Structures are given as C-alpha cells and as structure tokens.
Amino acid sequence: MDGSGTGLKLDIRGMDEKVKIVFQSVDGDRRIEVAAPAGTSVMEAAIMNNVGGIEAECGGACVCATCHVYCDLVAPESLPEQQVDEDDMLDMAAAERRPSSRLSCQIKLSRELDGAVFILPEAQV
C-alpha cells in the first residue's frame, strides 16, 4: 500500500525529464526544436508544440499514417523495433515510403533520442 488507501503506486521518476528533438522540413529549409517529457510520443511532442506537418488524425492509435516521419538522421539503435501494424500502415502513407519511414506515434521520447532530428515528409494526406 502507498498510504493513500488505493493500493496504487505511481512511479514518477523521470517524468519531469525533458527531451529535445528537432522537426525538419524535407528540403531542410525549416527546423523547429521542441522539448517534451520523456515517455511522450514524437507525434504528441509535435502536436503539443504546434508543429505543422503532423496531422495525427487517429490520435496515435496507429491506424492512419498521418504522423509519418523520416528518421534518416536518427540513430537506429535509439528507435524501438517497428511492429507489423506500423509497417502495414506505412504502406498507406501519402508521401514516399523510405527505409527510414516511421510513424511518429510509435516512437516514445527517451534520453537516447535527445537531439534527434525527424524529417517531415512533403505530405500527410
């Protein structure tokens, strides 16, 4: 028990840790640096910081591909393994699918991603 009578324990260690990432236009002309709490998805970080170019129509449920990003400039070992549902949804992306394509709703911010640059495709819908 935690003393509250609920029996629930909440581990808040690291929740106040901010991770800085960059969103870059596909042509490299526009760069937007944002900071968001560790554990937040890259998509949520974009939405919370009003980054244009991430539509997020499904709200992060991995059923729309409107949060597509290119991870050319992200260390592959810092990214989670791509799951089958994400791989399938990327086939529906409006912009060209590349080997570095990912859905930003499936990438959670962590220390390993601090400073990572996510490239926004030319279209989401």
DSSP file with accessible surface (Angstrom, degrees, kcal/mol):
  #  RESIDUE AA STRUCTURE BP1 BP2  ACC     N-H-->O    O-->H-N    N-H-->O    O-->H-N    TCO  KAPPA ALPHA  PHI   PSI    X-CA   Y-CA   Z-CA
    1    1 A M              0   0  162      0, 0.0     8,-0.1     0, 0.0     7,-0.0   0.000 360.0 360.0 360.0 152.1    0.0    0.0    0.0
    2    2 A D        -     0   0   72      6,-0.1     8,-0.0     7,-0.0     7,-0.0   0.343 360.0-103.4-101.2   3.1    1.1    3.5   -0.7
    3    3 A G  S    S+     0   0   78      1,-0.0     0, 0.0     0, 0.0     0, 0.0   0.301 105.7  91.7  93.4 -10.9   -0.6    5.1    2.3
    4    4 A S  S    S-     0   0   73      4,-0.2    -1,-0.0     1,-0.0     0, 0.0   0.569  95.9-120.4 -91.8 -10.8   -3.5    6.6    0.3
    5    5 A G  S    S+     0   0   58      3,-0.1    -1,-0.0     1,-0.0     0, 0.0   0.380  93.0  96.6  88.0  -5.2   -5.7    3.6    0.7
    6    6 A T  S    S-     0   0   87      2,-0.2     3,-0.1     1,-0.0    -1,-0.0   0.716  82.6-135.0 -89.8 -21.7   -5.9    2.9   -3.0
    7    7 A G        +     0   0   40      1,-0.3     2,-0.3     0, 0.0    -1,-0.0   0.487  63.3 127.4  80.0   0.9   -3.2    0.3   -3.1
    8    8 A L        -     0   0  124      2,-0.0     2,-0.4    -7,-0.0    -1,-0.3  -0.732  44.0-160.1 -95.1 141.5   -1.7    2.0   -6.2
    9    9 A K        -     0   0  168     -2,-0.3     2,-0.5    -3,-0.1    -7,-0.0  -0.980   3.7-159.6-119.5 132.4    1.9    3.1   -6.6
   10   10 A L        -     0   0  145     -2,-0.4     2,-0.8    -8,-0.0    -2,-0.0  -0.957   5.1-154.8-114.3 121.3    2.9    5.7   -9.1
   11   11 A D        +     0   0   91     -2,-0.5    -2,-0.0     1,-0.1     0, 0.0  -0.855  20.0 169.4 -95.4 107.5    6.5    5.9  -10.2
   12   12 A I    >   +     0   0  105     -2,-0.8     3,-2.0     2,-0.1     4,-0.4   0.334  26.8 134.1-103.0   9.5    7.0    9.4  -11.4
   13   13 A R  T 3  S+     0   0  199      1,-0.3    -2,-0.1     2,-0.1     0, 0.0  -0.343  79.1   9.4 -60.3 130.5   10.8    9.2  -11.7
   14   14 A G  T >  S+     0   0   30     -2,-0.1     3,-1.0     1,-0.1    24,-0.4   0.343  92.7 113.8  85.4  -7.9   11.9   10.7  -14.9
   15   15 A M  T <  S+     0   0  113     -3,-2.0    -2,-0.1     1,-0.3    -1,-0.1   0.785  78.6  49.7 -69.0 -24.3    8.5   12.2  -15.8
   16   16 A D  T 3  S+     0   0  141     -4,-0.4     2,-0.3    21,-0.1    -1,-0.3   0.518  85.0 112.1 -90.7  -2.3    9.8   15.7  -15.5
   17   17 A E    <   -     0   0   51     -3,-1.0    21,-2.5    21,-0.1     2,-0.4  -0.518  59.5-147.9 -71.0 126.3   12.8   14.9  -17.7
   18   18 A K  E     -A   37   0A 128     -2,-0.3     2,-0.5    19,-0.2    -2,-0.1  -0.797   6.1-156.0 -99.1 141.2   12.5   16.8  -21.0
   19   19 A V  E     -A   36   0A   1     17,-3.1    17,-1.9    -2,-0.4     2,-0.5  -0.966  10.0-144.9-115.2 129.1   13.9   15.5  -24.3
   20   20 A K  E     +A   35   0A 109     -2,-0.5    95,-4.2    15,-0.2    96,-0.5  -0.829  25.9 167.0 -96.7 130.4   14.8   18.0  -27.0
   21   21 A I  E     -A   34   0A   0     13,-2.2    13,-2.7    -2,-0.5     2,-0.4  -0.899  25.0-132.4-134.0 166.9   14.1   16.9  -30.6
   22   22 A V  E     -Ab  33 117A   9     94,-2.8    96,-3.4    -2,-0.3     2,-0.5  -0.967   4.3-155.1-125.0 136.3   14.0   18.7  -33.9
   23   23 A F  E     -Ab  32 118A   1      9,-2.7     9,-2.9    -2,-0.4     2,-0.4  -0.951  20.4-172.1-105.5 129.7   11.5   18.6  -36.7
   24   24 A Q  E     -Ab  31 119A  29     94,-2.6    96,-3.3    -2,-0.5     7,-0.2  -0.964  24.6-116.1-125.6 139.2   12.9   19.5  -40.1
   25   25 A S  E >   - b   0 120A  15      5,-2.6     3,-1.8    -2,-0.4    97,-0.1  -0.333  35.0-109.7 -66.7 155.8   11.2   20.0  -43.4
   26   26 A V  T 3  S+     0   0   54     94,-0.8    -1,-0.1     1,-0.3    96,-0.1   0.828 120.8  49.5 -60.7 -29.3   12.1   17.5  -46.1
   27   27 A D  T 3  S-     0   0  104      1,-0.0    -1,-0.3     3,-0.0    -2,-0.1   0.520 111.4-121.8 -87.5  -4.8   14.0   20.2  -48.0
   28   28 A G  S <  S+     0   0   32     -3,-1.8    -2,-0.1     2,-0.2    -1,-0.0   0.421  81.8 114.3  83.1  -0.6   15.9   21.3  -44.9
   29   29 A D  S    S+     0   0  139      1,-0.1     2,-0.5    -5,-0.1    -3,-0.1   0.778  70.8  49.1 -73.9 -27.7   14.7   24.9  -45.0
   30   30 A R        +     0   0  105      2,-0.0    -5,-2.6    -5,-0.0     2,-0.4  -0.956  60.5 176.6-122.1 129.7   12.7   24.8  -41.8
   31   31 A R  E     -A   24   0A 141     -2,-0.5     2,-0.5    -7,-0.2    -7,-0.2  -0.998   5.0-173.2-131.6 129.4   13.8   23.4  -38.4
   32   32 A I  E     -A   23   0A  50     -9,-2.9    -9,-2.7    -2,-0.4     2,-0.4  -0.978   9.6-155.9-125.6 117.2   11.7   23.5  -35.3
   33   33 A E  E     +A   22   0A 126     -2,-0.5     2,-0.3   -11,-0.2   -11,-0.2  -0.790  19.8 174.9 -91.6 133.2   13.3   22.5  -32.0
   34   34 A V  E     -A   21   0A   8    -13,-2.7   -13,-2.2    -2,-0.4     2,-0.4  -0.905  20.8-147.4-132.0 161.8   10.8   21.3  -29.3
   35   35 A A  E     +A   20   0A  37     -2,-0.3   -15,-0.2   -15,-0.2   -17,-0.1  -0.994  23.0 164.6-129.8 137.9   11.1   19.8  -25.8
   36   36 A A  E     -A   19   0A   1    -17,-1.9   -17,-3.1    -2,-0.4     3,-0.1  -0.976  42.7 -82.3-148.2 157.8    8.7   17.3  -24.3
   37   37 A P  E >   -A   18   0A  36      0, 0.0     3,-1.9     0, 0.0    72,-0.3  -0.302  52.2 -98.4 -63.6 144.0    8.6   14.9  -21.4
   38   38 A A  T 3  S+     0   0   27    -21,-2.5    72,-0.2   -24,-0.4     3,-0.1  -0.315 112.8  38.5 -55.7 141.5   10.3   11.5  -21.7
   39   39 A G  T 3  S+     0   0   45     70,-2.7    -1,-0.2     1,-0.4     2,-0.2   0.179  87.8 118.0  96.2 -17.2    7.7    8.9  -22.5
   40   40 A T  S <  S-     0   0   20     -3,-1.9    69,-3.4    68,-0.1    -1,-0.4  -0.548  70.2-113.4 -75.7 145.9    5.7   11.3  -24.7
   41   41 A S  B  >  -E  108   0B   3     67,-0.3     4,-2.4    -2,-0.2    67,-0.2  -0.447  19.4-117.3 -77.2 157.9    5.5   10.1  -28.3
   42   42 A V  H  > S+     0   0    0     65,-2.5     4,-2.1    62,-0.9    63,-0.2   0.904 118.6  53.9 -59.0 -38.8    7.2   12.1  -31.1
   43   43 A M  H  > S+     0   0    9     61,-1.5     4,-2.5    64,-0.3    -1,-0.2   0.938 107.9  48.4 -60.7 -47.0    3.7   12.7  -32.5
   44   44 A E  H  > S+     0   0   78     60,-0.2     4,-3.1     1,-0.2     5,-0.2   0.890 108.5  54.4 -62.4 -38.7    2.5   14.1  -29.2
   45   45 A A  H  X S+     0   0    0     -4,-2.4     4,-1.2     1,-0.2    -1,-0.2   0.909 109.6  48.1 -61.2 -40.7    5.5   16.3  -28.9
   46   46 A A  H  <>S+     0   0    0     -4,-2.1     5,-2.8     2,-0.2     3,-0.2   0.939 114.3  45.1 -64.9 -46.1    4.7   17.8  -32.4
   47   47 A I  H ><5S+     0   0   79     -4,-2.5     3,-1.7     1,-0.2    -2,-0.2   0.933 111.3  52.2 -65.0 -45.7    1.1   18.4  -31.5
   48   48 A M  H 3<5S+     0   0  106     -4,-3.1    -1,-0.2     1,-0.3    -2,-0.2   0.782 115.3  43.0 -61.6 -26.5    1.8   19.9  -28.1
   49   49 A N  T 3<5S-     0   0   66     -4,-1.2    -1,-0.3    -3,-0.2    -2,-0.2   0.162 112.2-116.8-107.6  16.1    4.3   22.3  -29.8
   50   50 A N  T < 5 +     0   0  152     -3,-1.7     2,-0.6     1,-0.2    -3,-0.2   0.852  47.6 174.5  52.7  43.2    2.1   23.2  -32.8
   51   51 A V    > < -     0   0    7     -5,-2.8     3,-0.8    -6,-0.1    -1,-0.2  -0.705  25.5-135.7 -80.8 119.4    4.5   21.7  -35.3
   52   52 A G  T 3  S+     0   0   39     -2,-0.6     3,-0.1     1,-0.2    68,-0.1  -0.443  82.2  51.6 -71.3 149.3    2.9   21.8  -38.8
   53   53 A G  T 3  S+     0   0   26      1,-0.2     2,-0.5    -2,-0.1    -1,-0.2   0.344  84.3  92.6 105.6  -6.1    3.3   18.8  -40.9
   54   54 A I    <   +     0   0    9     -3,-0.8    13,-0.2     1,-0.1    -1,-0.2  -0.970  44.6 175.5-118.8 111.2    2.0   16.2  -38.4
   55   55 A E        -     0   0   99     11,-2.1    12,-0.2    -2,-0.5    -1,-0.1   0.871   9.7-170.4 -83.2 -44.2   -1.7   15.6  -38.9
   56   56 A A    >   +     0   0   14     10,-1.4     3,-1.5     1,-0.1    11,-0.1   0.884  12.5 171.7  55.2  47.2   -2.2   12.8  -36.3
   57   57 A E  T 3  S+     0   0  130      1,-0.3    -1,-0.1     2,-0.1    -3,-0.0   0.812  74.7  45.3 -59.0 -32.7   -5.8   12.1  -37.5
   58   58 A C  T 3  S-     0   0   38      1,-0.0     3,-0.4     0, 0.0    -1,-0.3   0.458 108.7-121.1 -93.4   0.3   -6.2    8.9  -35.4
   59   59 A G  S <  S-     0   0   57     -3,-1.5    -2,-0.1     1,-0.2    -3,-0.0   0.681  73.7 -47.5  73.0  14.5   -4.6   10.5  -32.3
   60   60 A G  S    S+     0   0   27    -17,-0.0    -1,-0.2   -16,-0.0    -3,-0.0   0.613 100.7 125.5 103.2  14.9   -1.8    8.0  -32.0
   61   61 A A  S    S-     0   0   64     -3,-0.4    -2,-0.1     1,-0.0    45,-0.0   0.408  76.0-119.7 -86.5   1.6   -3.8    4.7  -32.5
   62   62 A C  S    S+     0   0    7      1,-0.1    27,-0.1    24,-0.0    -3,-0.0   0.893  84.1 109.1  63.1  42.7   -1.5    3.6  -35.4
   63   63 A V  S    S+     0   0   94     26,-0.0    -1,-0.1    23,-0.0    23,-0.0   0.192  72.9  38.6-131.7  19.3   -4.4    3.4  -37.9
   64   64 A C  S    S-     0   0   31      0, 0.0    -7,-0.0     0, 0.0    -8,-0.0   0.619  75.5-139.0-141.3 -25.3   -3.9    6.4  -40.2
   65   65 A A    >   +     0   0    2      1,-0.1     3,-0.7    28,-0.1    29,-0.4   0.688  63.5 124.9  66.5  21.7   -0.2    7.1  -41.2
   66   66 A T  T 3   +     0   0    5      1,-0.2   -11,-2.1    27,-0.1   -10,-1.4   0.214  66.5  59.6 -96.2  18.0   -0.7   10.9  -40.9
   67   67 A C  T 3  S+     0   0    4    -12,-0.2    37,-2.4   -13,-0.2    -1,-0.2  -0.027  76.4 152.8-125.5  27.9    2.2   11.2  -38.5
   68   68 A H  E <   +C  103   0A   0     -3,-0.7     2,-0.3    35,-0.2    35,-0.2  -0.293  16.2 174.1 -60.8 134.4    4.7    9.8  -40.9
   69   69 A V  E     -C  102   0A   0     33,-2.7    33,-2.5    51,-0.2     2,-0.5  -0.957  30.4-124.2-137.6 159.1    8.3   11.0  -40.4
   70   70 A Y  E     -CD 101 119A   0     49,-2.9    49,-2.6    -2,-0.3     3,-0.3  -0.909  14.2-164.7-102.3 133.8   11.7   10.1  -41.9
   71   71 A C  E >   +     0   0A   7     29,-1.9     3,-1.8    -2,-0.5    30,-0.1  -0.090  45.2 128.5-109.9  33.7   14.3    9.0  -39.4
   72   72 A D  E 3  S+     0   0A  85      1,-0.3    -1,-0.2    47,-0.1    46,-0.1   0.819  79.9  42.9 -55.4 -35.1   17.4    9.4  -41.7
   73   73 A L  E 3  S+ D   0 117A  97     44,-0.5    44,-0.5    -3,-0.3     2,-0.4   0.193  96.3  94.8-101.6  15.7   19.2   11.5  -39.1
   74   74 A V  S <  S-     0   0    8     -3,-1.8     5,-0.1    42,-0.1    39,-0.1  -0.908  84.2-110.8-110.2 133.6   18.2    9.4  -36.0
   75   75 A A    >   -     0   0   42     -2,-0.4     3,-2.0    37,-0.2     4,-0.4  -0.455  25.6-139.2 -61.2 120.6   20.5    6.7  -34.7
   76   76 A P  G >  S+     0   0  102      0, 0.0     3,-1.6     0, 0.0    -1,-0.2   0.846  99.4  60.4 -54.4 -35.2   18.7    3.4  -35.5
   77   77 A E  G 3  S+     0   0  163      1,-0.3    -2,-0.1    35,-0.0     4,-0.1   0.665  97.6  60.2 -69.9 -14.0   19.6    1.8  -32.1
   78   78 A S  G <  S+     0   0   18     -3,-2.0    -1,-0.3    34,-0.1    34,-0.1   0.533  93.2  82.4 -88.8  -5.6   17.6    4.6  -30.4
   79   79 A L  S <  S-     0   0   30     -3,-1.6     3,-0.1    -4,-0.4    28,-0.1  -0.748  84.2-113.6 -99.6 146.0   14.4    3.7  -32.1
   80   80 A P        -     0   0   56      0, 0.0     2,-0.1     0, 0.0    -2,-0.1  -0.359  46.7 -87.2 -69.6 157.1   12.0    0.9  -31.0
   81   81 A E        -     0   0  161      1,-0.1     2,-0.3    -4,-0.1    -4,-0.0  -0.398  48.1-109.3 -63.4 138.0   11.6   -2.0  -33.3
   82   82 A Q        -     0   0   57     -2,-0.1     2,-0.2    -3,-0.1    -1,-0.1  -0.567  33.7-142.2 -73.1 129.6    9.0   -1.5  -35.9
   83   83 A Q     >  -     0   0  107     -2,-0.3     4,-2.4     1,-0.1     5,-0.2  -0.492  22.9-107.0 -89.6 163.8    5.9   -3.6  -35.3
   84   84 A V  H  > S+     0   0  106      1,-0.2     4,-2.8     2,-0.2     5,-0.2   0.891 117.3  53.3 -59.3 -42.6    3.8   -5.3  -38.0
   85   85 A D  H  > S+     0   0   83      1,-0.2     4,-2.3     2,-0.2    -1,-0.2   0.908 110.7  47.0 -64.5 -38.6    0.8   -2.9  -37.7
   86   86 A E  H  > S+     0   0    1      2,-0.2     4,-2.2     1,-0.2    -1,-0.2   0.939 111.6  51.2 -65.4 -45.0    3.1    0.2  -38.1
   87   87 A D  H  X S+     0   0   60     -4,-2.4     4,-0.7     1,-0.2    -2,-0.2   0.926 111.5  48.1 -57.9 -44.2    4.8   -1.4  -41.1
   88   88 A D  H >< S+     0   0   88     -4,-2.8     3,-0.9     1,-0.2     4,-0.3   0.914 110.4  51.0 -63.5 -43.0    1.4   -2.1  -42.7
   89   89 A M  H >< S+     0   0   38     -4,-2.3     3,-2.2     1,-0.2     4,-0.3   0.859  99.6  64.0 -66.3 -33.6    0.2    1.5  -42.1
   90   90 A L  H >< S+     0   0    1     -4,-2.2     3,-1.3     1,-0.3    -1,-0.2   0.786  90.3  67.0 -63.7 -22.6    3.3    3.0  -43.7
   91   91 A D  T << S+     0   0  107     -3,-0.9    -1,-0.3    -4,-0.7    -2,-0.2   0.720 100.9  50.9 -66.0 -19.4    2.2    1.4  -46.9
   92   92 A M  T <  S+     0   0  142     -3,-2.2    -1,-0.2    -4,-0.3    -2,-0.2   0.395  81.2 128.6 -97.5   0.5   -0.8    3.8  -46.8
   93   93 A A    <   -     0   0   18     -3,-1.3     4,-0.1    -4,-0.3   -27,-0.1  -0.266  59.6-136.8 -61.2 142.8    1.4    6.9  -46.2
   94   94 A A  S    S+     0   0   54     30,-0.4    30,-0.2   -29,-0.4     2,-0.2   0.849  86.1  59.0 -68.9 -35.3    0.7    9.8  -48.6
   95   95 A A  S    S-     0   0    7     28,-0.5    -2,-0.0     1,-0.2    29,-0.0  -0.498 108.9 -68.7 -93.1 165.6    4.4   10.6  -49.1
   96   96 A E        -     0   0  117     -2,-0.2     2,-0.5     1,-0.1    -1,-0.2  -0.187  48.5-128.1 -51.7 132.4    7.0    8.3  -50.4
   97   97 A R        -     0   0   84     -4,-0.1    -1,-0.1    -3,-0.1   -27,-0.1  -0.768  32.2-175.9 -85.0 130.5    7.8    5.4  -48.1
   98   98 A R    >   -     0   0   60     -2,-0.5     3,-2.1     1,-0.0     0, 0.0  -0.797  43.3-102.1-118.8 166.2   11.6    5.2  -47.4
   99   99 A P  T 3  S+     0   0  148      0, 0.0    -1,-0.0     0, 0.0    -2,-0.0   0.820 125.1  51.2 -57.4 -26.8   13.6    2.7  -45.5
  100  100 A S  T 3  S+     0   0   25      2,-0.0   -29,-1.9   -30,-0.0     2,-0.1   0.383  82.8 127.4 -92.0   4.6   13.8    5.3  -42.7
  101  101 A S  E <   +C   70   0A   3     -3,-2.1     2,-0.3   -31,-0.2   -31,-0.2  -0.395  29.1 161.6 -66.9 136.4   10.0    5.9  -42.6
  102  102 A R  E     -C   69   0A  21    -33,-2.5   -33,-2.7    -2,-0.1     2,-0.6  -0.966  43.2-112.4-145.3 161.1    8.3    5.6  -39.2
  103  103 A L  E >   -C   68   0A   1     -2,-0.3     3,-1.9   -35,-0.2   -35,-0.2  -0.875  24.2-145.5 -93.9 123.8    5.0    6.6  -37.6
  104  104 A S  G >  S+     0   0    0    -37,-2.4   -61,-1.5    -2,-0.6     3,-1.1   0.721  94.9  68.1 -67.2 -17.4    5.9    9.2  -35.0
  105  105 A C  G 3  S+     0   0    8      1,-0.2    -1,-0.3   -63,-0.2   -37,-0.1   0.692  97.5  54.7 -71.8 -15.9    3.1    7.9  -32.7
  106  106 A Q  G <  S+     0   0   55     -3,-1.9     2,-0.6   -65,-0.1    -1,-0.2   0.378  92.0  82.4 -99.3   5.0    5.1    4.7  -32.3
  107  107 A I    <   -     0   0    0     -3,-1.1   -65,-2.5    -4,-0.2     2,-0.4  -0.937  64.7-157.6-115.5 114.6    8.3    6.4  -31.1
  108  108 A K  B     -E   41   0B 112     -2,-0.6   -67,-0.3   -67,-0.2     2,-0.2  -0.740  25.5-111.0 -90.6 137.7    8.4    7.3  -27.4
  109  109 A L        +     0   0    4    -69,-3.4   -70,-2.7    -2,-0.4     2,-0.3  -0.447  47.1 160.5 -68.3 137.3   10.9   10.0  -26.3
  110  110 A S    >   -     0   0   33    -72,-0.2     3,-1.9    -2,-0.2     4,-0.4  -0.924  56.8 -92.3-146.8 169.4   13.8    8.9  -24.2
  111  111 A R  G >  S+     0   0  177     -2,-0.3     3,-1.6     1,-0.3   -91,-0.1   0.845 122.2  63.8 -53.2 -36.2   17.2   10.2  -23.3
  112  112 A E  G 3  S+     0   0  139      1,-0.3    -1,-0.3   -34,-0.1   -37,-0.2   0.737 101.2  51.3 -63.5 -22.4   18.6    8.3  -26.3
  113  113 A L  G X  S+     0   0    1     -3,-1.9     3,-2.7   -35,-0.1    -1,-0.3   0.445  75.6 130.3 -94.6  -0.5   16.6   10.5  -28.6
  114  114 A D  T <  S+     0   0   95     -3,-1.6   -93,-0.2    -4,-0.4   -95,-0.0  -0.343  82.5  11.6 -57.7 123.3   17.8   13.8  -27.2
  115  115 A G  T 3  S+     0   0   49    -95,-4.2    -1,-0.3     1,-0.3   -94,-0.2   0.398  92.6 151.0  89.2  -1.6   18.9   16.0  -30.1
  116  116 A A    <   -     0   0   12     -3,-2.7   -94,-2.8   -96,-0.5     2,-0.5  -0.282  38.6-139.8 -65.4 147.8   17.3   13.6  -32.7
  117  117 A V  E     -bD  22  73A  17    -44,-0.5   -44,-0.5   -96,-0.2     2,-0.5  -0.954  13.1-165.5-113.7 121.4   16.1   15.2  -36.0
  118  118 A F  E     -b   23   0A   0    -96,-3.4   -94,-2.6    -2,-0.5     2,-0.5  -0.928  14.5-141.1-107.4 125.8   12.9   13.9  -37.5
  119  119 A I  E     -bD  24  70A  14    -49,-2.6   -49,-2.9    -2,-0.5   -94,-0.2  -0.749  10.6-138.5 -92.3 129.8   12.3   14.9  -41.1
  120  120 A L  E     -b   25   0A   4    -96,-3.3   -94,-0.8    -2,-0.5   -51,-0.2  -0.724  20.1-126.9 -86.8 128.6    8.7   15.8  -42.1
  121  121 A P        -     0   0   11      0, 0.0   -95,-0.1     0, 0.0    -1,-0.1  -0.233  25.4-106.8 -68.1 166.5    7.5   14.4  -45.4
  122  122 A E  S    S+     0   0  118      1,-0.1     2,-0.3   -97,-0.1    -2,-0.0   0.711  99.3  18.7 -69.1 -20.4    6.1   16.8  -48.1
  123  123 A A        -     0   0   39      1,-0.1   -28,-0.5   -27,-0.1    -1,-0.1  -0.997  44.2-178.2-150.0 150.6    2.5   15.5  -47.5
  124  124 A Q              0   0   14     -2,-0.3   -30,-0.4     1,-0.2   -56,-0.1   0.553 360.0 360.0-116.5 -26.1    0.5   13.6  -44.8
  125  125 A V              0   0  117    -32,-0.1    -1,-0.2   -31,-0.1   -32,-0.0  -0.908 360.0 360.0-130.0 360.0   -2.9   13.4  -46.6
